[in-house]
Amino acid sequence: MSMHFTVSELKKSIFHSLGLDATTLNPDQNLLLECYLAGQVPQSAWNDYVLETPALARHAEDRRRAHH
């Protein structure tokens, strides 16, 4: 018997088991998230980004919960 998993399937499984959002961000969105969490993106600009990409807000909240 053999089992085959793709990295994507494994990642989704891990995120699901941790209760996190499995939606991945592209490199630009990851950089934007890092800058926002470091206080380098004003809240008004962040709100505009979140309107266009709601996943950003979920990732930011997940990161905050993970670090506290």
N, CA and C of each residue as an Amber inpcrd file, in Angstrom:
protein
   204
   0.8370000  -1.1780000   0.0000000   0.0000000   0.0000000   0.0000000
   0.8800000   1.2390000   0.0000000   0.5600000   2.1460000  -0.8830000
   1.3190000   3.3910000  -0.9000000   0.3680000   4.5670000  -0.7770000
   0.8750000   5.6340000  -0.1870000   0.0750000   6.8460000  -0.0250000
   0.7800000   7.9780000  -0.7510000   0.0190000   8.7480000  -1.4520000
   0.5800000   9.8700000  -2.1900000  -0.1370000  11.1520000  -1.7840000
   0.6360000  12.1360000  -1.4070000   0.1020000  13.4460000  -1.0570000
   0.8620000  14.5000000  -1.8390000   0.1740000  15.4980000  -2.2640000
   0.8740000  16.6370000  -2.8350000   1.1900000  17.5860000  -1.6830000
   2.1240000  18.4720000  -1.8950000   2.4660000  19.4590000  -0.8730000
   1.2320000  20.2890000  -0.5460000   0.4600000  20.6210000  -1.5600000
  -0.7390000  21.4120000  -1.3540000  -1.7270000  20.6980000  -0.4380000
  -1.9390000  19.4140000  -0.6510000  -2.8540000  18.6420000   0.1930000
  -2.3560000  18.5830000   1.6300000  -1.0630000  18.3590000   1.7880000
  -0.4940000  18.3130000   3.1280000  -0.6250000  19.6550000   3.8310000
  -0.3310000  20.7190000   3.1060000  -0.4220000  22.0540000   3.6880000
  -1.8530000  22.3470000   4.1120000  -2.8210000  22.0160000   3.2670000
  -4.2260000  22.2360000   3.6120000  -4.5960000  21.4490000   4.8560000
  -4.1160000  20.2250000   4.9470000  -4.4110000  19.3870000   6.0950000
  -3.8260000  19.9790000   7.3730000  -2.5970000  20.4320000   7.3010000
  -1.9380000  21.0250000   8.4730000  -2.6690000  22.2950000   8.8950000
  -2.9540000  23.1820000   7.9440000  -3.6590000  24.4150000   8.2660000
  -5.0270000  24.1090000   8.8680000  -5.7270000  23.1310000   8.2960000
  -7.0510000  22.7740000   8.8090000  -6.9550000  22.2480000  10.2380000
  -5.9600000  21.3930000  10.4980000  -5.8180000  20.8330000  11.8390000
  -5.4560000  21.8970000  12.8660000  -4.7950000  22.9540000  12.4330000
  -4.4420000  24.0530000  13.3370000  -5.5370000  25.1100000  13.4150000
  -6.5710000  24.9550000  12.6030000  -7.6590000  25.9200000  12.5980000
  -7.3210000  27.2000000  11.8540000  -6.3630000  27.1220000  10.9450000
  -5.9440000  28.3030000  10.1950000  -6.5140000  28.2750000   8.7870000
  -6.4930000  29.4180000   8.1450000  -6.9670000  29.5530000   6.7670000
  -5.9250000  28.9700000   5.8290000  -6.3360000  28.0500000   4.9660000
  -5.3970000  27.3870000   4.0590000  -5.1550000  28.1830000   2.7790000
  -5.8560000  29.2950000   2.6130000  -5.6660000  30.1210000   1.4270000
  -4.2730000  30.7270000   1.4780000  -3.5080000  30.5360000   0.4320000
  -2.1590000  31.0770000   0.4270000  -2.1370000  32.4360000  -0.2470000
  -1.2150000  33.2540000   0.1850000  -1.0220000  34.5740000  -0.4010000
   0.1340000  34.5080000  -1.3870000   0.0960000  35.3880000  -2.3790000
   1.2140000  35.4460000  -3.3130000   2.3610000  36.2190000  -2.6470000
   3.5600000  36.2140000  -3.2270000   4.7030000  36.8780000  -2.5930000
   4.4640000  38.3630000  -2.3030000   3.7950000  39.0890000  -3.1960000
   3.5170000  40.5010000  -2.9550000   2.5780000  40.6850000  -1.7650000
   1.5730000  39.8290000  -1.6720000   0.6390000  39.9140000  -0.5490000
   1.3290000  39.5500000   0.7620000   2.2290000  38.5710000   0.7250000
   2.9940000  38.2160000   1.9220000   3.8510000  39.3870000   2.3910000
   4.4910000  40.0660000   1.4600000   5.3120000  41.2280000   1.7970000
   4.4430000  42.3370000   2.3860000   3.3000000  42.5810000   1.7820000
   2.3770000  43.5910000   2.2880000   1.9400000  43.2390000   3.7120000
   1.6100000  41.9870000   3.9540000   1.2070000  41.5460000   5.2820000
   2.3230000  41.7680000   6.2900000   3.5430000  41.3900000   5.9310000
   4.6840000  41.5870000   6.8300000   4.8800000  43.0710000   7.1550000
   4.7650000  43.9180000   6.1370000   4.9280000  45.3630000   6.3520000
   3.8200000  45.9100000   7.2430000   2.5890000  45.4450000   7.0360000
   1.4720000  45.8930000   7.8590000   1.6840000  45.4800000   9.3160000
   2.0570000  44.2350000   9.5350000   2.2550000  43.7490000  10.8950000
   3.4240000  44.4480000  11.5840000   4.3730000  44.9450000  10.8000000
   5.5140000  45.6810000  11.3610000   5.1920000  47.1580000  11.5610000
   3.9660000  47.5670000  11.2160000   3.5600000  48.9540000  11.4160000
   3.9840000  49.9000000  10.3100000   4.3550000  49.3610000   9.1530000
   4.8430000  50.1910000   8.0580000   3.7710000  50.5430000   7.0360000
   2.5520000  50.0390000   7.2190000   1.4500000  50.3410000   6.3030000
   0.3600000  51.0160000   7.1290000  -0.0320000  52.2430000   6.7580000
  -1.0840000  52.9390000   7.5020000  -2.4020000  52.1670000   7.4550000
  -3.1850000  52.2920000   8.5170000  -4.4490000  51.5720000   8.6130000
  -5.3820000  51.8920000   7.4430000  -5.4160000  53.1450000   7.0070000
  -6.3050000  53.5180000   5.8960000  -5.9200000  52.7800000   4.6120000
  -4.6200000  52.6510000   4.3580000  -4.1650000  51.9240000   3.1730000
  -4.4690000  50.4300000   3.3310000  -4.2450000  49.9000000   4.5330000
  -4.5260000  48.4900000   4.7890000  -5.9920000  48.1870000   4.5270000
  -6.8820000  49.0700000   4.9820000  -8.3120000  48.8670000   4.7720000
  -8.6430000  48.7730000   3.2840000  -7.9770000  49.5840000   2.4670000
  -8.1930000  49.5170000   1.0130000  -7.7470000  48.1650000   0.4550000
  -6.5960000  47.6840000   0.9140000  -6.0990000  46.3950000   0.4450000
  -7.0430000  45.2660000   0.8570000  -7.5390000  45.3320000   2.0800000
  -8.4310000  44.2850000   2.5910000  -9.7480000  44.2570000   1.8200000
 -10.2200000  45.4170000   1.3970000 -11.4430000  45.4490000   0.5910000
 -11.2710000  44.6500000  -0.6970000 -10.0880000  44.7440000  -1.2920000
  -9.8180000  44.0360000  -2.5420000  -9.4280000  42.5740000  -2.3220000
  -8.7910000  42.2860000  -1.1860000  -8.3250000  40.9310000  -0.8950000
  -8.6470000  40.5970000   0.5560000  -9.8680000  40.1290000   0.8210000
 -10.2720000  39.8280000   2.2010000  -9.3900000  38.7950000   2.9020000
  -8.7230000  37.9470000   2.1500000  -7.8520000  36.9420000   2.7670000
  -6.7320000  37.5940000   3.5730000  -6.3420000  38.8080000   3.2070000
  -5.2930000  39.5060000   3.9500000  -5.6960000  39.6990000   5.4020000
  -6.9370000  40.0910000   5.6390000  -7.4100000  40.3060000   7.0070000
  -7.3830000  39.0060000   7.8010000  -7.7950000  37.9110000   7.1720000
  -7.7790000  36.6160000   7.8630000  -6.3540000  36.2070000   8.2250000
  -5.4300000  36.4100000   7.3060000  -4.0380000  36.0630000   7.5760000
  -3.4560000  36.9390000   8.6800000  -3.7800000  38.2170000   8.6720000
  -3.2790000  39.1170000   9.7100000  -3.7950000  38.6790000  11.0730000
  -5.0790000  38.3620000  11.1500000  -5.6590000  37.9200000  12.4190000
  -5.0540000  36.5980000  12.8740000  -4.8650000  35.6690000  11.9430000
  -4.2400000  34.3860000  12.2800000  -2.8330000  34.5910000  12.8250000
  -2.0820000  35.4770000  12.1930000  -0.7020000  35.7490000  12.6410000
  -0.6950000  36.3760000  14.0280000  -1.6200000  37.2930000  14.2790000
  -1.6870000  37.9230000  15.5920000  -2.0020000  36.8830000  16.6670000
  -2.9690000  36.0110000  16.3820000  -3.3350000  34.9750000  17.3590000
  -2.1770000  34.0150000  17.5970000  -1.4420000  33.6980000  16.5660000
  -0.3290000  32.7480000  16.6860000   0.8170000  33.3140000  17.5350000
   0.9570000  34.6430000  17.5380000   2.0690000  35.2630000  18.2690000
   1.6950000  35.6820000  19.6760000   0.4500000  35.4940000  20.0570000
   0.0360000  35.8840000  21.4230000  -0.3460000  34.7190000  22.2430000
